[in-house]
Amino acid sequence: MLRKLYDWTMSLAATRHAEKALASVSFIESSVFPIPPDVLLIPMVLSERAKWLRYAFICTISSVLGALLGYAIGAFLYEAVGQPILAFYGKENAFEQVAGWYNEWGGWGVLFAAVTPFPYKVLTIFSGATGLNLMIFVVVSVIGRGLRFFLVSWLLYKFGPPIRLFIEKNLGLLFTVFMVLLIGGFVAIRYVF
């Protein structure tokens, strides 16, 4: 099953709709969707390594625009939309105790979430709900998301064929590691913050 999903993703990466799909996933992942854009970015760069800069740029810009949607959800729709999303991630009760601290140090939190597998959408919504300075939010998001996506894309460009062979040989293990990191991010939200 994993092999079929991998082959399908690799074939999607080579279609004329791949860039639109990458932009869409990058956008929505920054505000509500739990699956990171790396699922498309990695096979797209491996499929067409010469476009690594373009793909990283699409991912970064779309992700930051999606982060602004998350910020708006937090700022304008916190009770109707933001609270249920935070509740999904187990953080509905943490708002009051963290809000004051977050406005002072939140830029670092956004940077951390933008670069790591930590669920970025939680902090985009939280940033809007607490009123984190919008300019700080945008600058840190551009730096963090850019760092993440350009680094991943560059590494795939630089070491593409060996990485592709490694992925294909260790698909099950890599899927397990990815799921552990994804679930670990959600667990960290619930119990650490």
C-alpha positions in Angstrom: 0.0 0.0 0.0 2.8 2.4 0.9 4.5 1.6 -2.4 1.4 2.4 -4.4 0.9 5.7 -2.4 4.6 6.6 -3.0 4.3 5.8 -6.8 1.1 7.8 -7.0 2.7 10.8 -5.3 5.7 10.6 -7.5 3.5 10.5 -10.6 1.5 13.5 -9.3 4.7 15.3 -8.8 5.4 15.1 -12.6 1.9 16.3 -13.7 1.0 19.8 -14.8 -1.2 20.2 -11.7 1.7 19.5 -9.2 2.5 23.1 -8.5 -1.1 24.0 -7.9 -1.4 21.0 -5.5 1.8 22.0 -3.7 0.6 25.6 -3.3 -2.8 24.4 -2.1 -1.4 21.9 0.5 1.2 24.5 1.7 -1.5 27.1 2.1 -4.1 25.1 4.0 -1.5 23.2 6.1 -0.5 26.5 7.8 -4.0 27.1 9.1 -6.0 23.8 9.5 -4.7 20.8 7.5 -2.6 18.3 9.5 -0.4 16.9 6.6 2.7 18.9 5.8 3.6 20.0 2.3 6.8 18.0 2.3 4.6 15.0 1.2 4.4 16.7 -2.2 7.6 18.9 -2.1 10.0 15.9 -1.7 8.7 13.9 -4.7 8.4 17.0 -6.8 12.0 18.0 -6.3 13.2 14.4 -6.8 11.1 14.3 -10.0 12.5 17.6 -11.4 15.6 18.6 -9.4 16.3 21.7 -11.6 13.1 23.3 -10.2 14.1 23.0 -6.6 14.2 26.8 -6.1 10.8 27.3 -7.7 9.2 24.6 -5.6 10.7 25.9 -2.4 9.5 29.4 -3.3 5.9 28.2 -4.0 5.9 26.3 -0.7 7.2 29.2 1.3 4.9 31.9 -0.2 1.8 29.7 0.0 2.6 28.6 3.5 3.0 32.2 4.7 -0.2 33.2 3.0 -1.9 30.3 4.7 -0.4 31.4 8.0 -2.1 34.7 7.6 -5.4 32.8 7.2 -4.6 31.0 10.5 -3.8 34.4 12.1 -7.1 35.8 10.8 -9.0 32.7 12.2 -7.4 33.4 15.6 -8.0 37.2 15.4 -11.5 37.3 14.0 -13.0 33.8 14.4 -11.4 32.5 17.5 -14.6 31.4 19.3 -16.3 30.0 16.2 -13.4 28.4 14.4 -10.1 28.9 16.3 -11.3 27.2 19.6 -12.5 24.0 17.9 -9.2 23.7 16.0 -7.2 24.3 19.2 -9.5 21.8 20.9 -8.7 19.3 18.2 -5.0 19.7 19.2 -5.8 19.6 22.9 -5.0 23.3 23.6 -8.4 24.9 24.2 -7.7 25.5 27.9 -4.2 26.8 27.6 -5.2 30.1 26.0 -5.4 32.4 29.1 -2.3 31.1 30.8 -0.1 31.3 27.8 -1.5 34.5 26.1 0.6 37.0 28.1 3.8 35.1 27.8 3.1 34.5 24.1 2.8 38.1 23.2 6.3 38.7 24.6 8.0 35.6 23.3 5.7 34.3 20.6 7.9 35.2 17.6 10.3 32.6 18.8 7.5 30.0 19.1 6.4 30.8 15.5 10.0 30.5 14.3 10.3 27.1 16.1 7.0 25.8 14.6 7.8 27.1 11.1 11.1 25.2 10.9 10.2 22.0 12.8 7.6 19.3 12.4 5.7 20.9 15.3 2.1 21.7 14.0 2.6 25.3 12.7 -1.2 25.9 12.4 -1.6 25.9 16.2 0.7 28.9 16.5 -0.7 30.7 13.5 -4.2 30.6 15.1 -2.8 31.4 18.6 -0.8 34.3 17.2 -4.0 35.9 15.9 -6.0 35.2 19.0 -3.4 36.7 21.3 -2.7 39.7 19.0 0.9 38.9 18.3 2.4 41.8 16.3 1.5 41.1 12.7 4.8 42.3 11.3 6.8 40.1 13.7 4.5 37.2 12.8 5.0 37.7 9.0 8.8 38.2 9.2 9.4 35.2 11.4 7.1 33.1 9.3 8.9 34.0 6.1 12.3 33.3 7.7 11.2 30.0 9.3 9.2 28.6 6.5 11.8 29.7 3.9 14.6 28.1 5.9 12.7 24.9 6.1 11.5 24.6 2.5 14.6 25.9 0.9 16.9 23.7 3.0 14.8 20.6 2.2 14.7 21.5 -1.5 18.4 22.2 -1.7 19.3 19.0 0.0 17.1 17.1 -2.4 18.6 19.0 -5.3 22.2 18.4 -4.2 21.9 14.7 -3.2 18.8 13.7 -5.2 19.6 10.3 -6.7 21.1 8.8 -3.5 18.2 10.2 -1.4 15.6 8.9 -3.8 17.2 5.4 -3.6 17.3 5.7 0.2 13.7 6.7 0.3 12.6 3.9 -2.0 14.6 1.2 -0.1 13.5 2.4 3.3 9.9 3.6 2.6 8.3 1.7 5.5 10.9 3.0 8.0 10.7 6.6 6.8 6.9 6.5 6.9 7.1 5.3 10.5 9.6 8.0 11.4 7.4 10.6 9.7 4.3 9.4 11.6 6.2 9.4 14.9 7.3 13.0 14.3 3.8 14.1 13.3 2.1 12.4 16.2 4.9 13.6 18.5 4.2 17.2 17.5 0.6 16.8 18.5 1.5 15.1 21.8 4.0 17.9 22.5 1.2 20.4 22.0 -1.0 18.6 24.4 1.4 17.9 27.2 4.3 20.4 26.9 2.5 23.6 26.1 
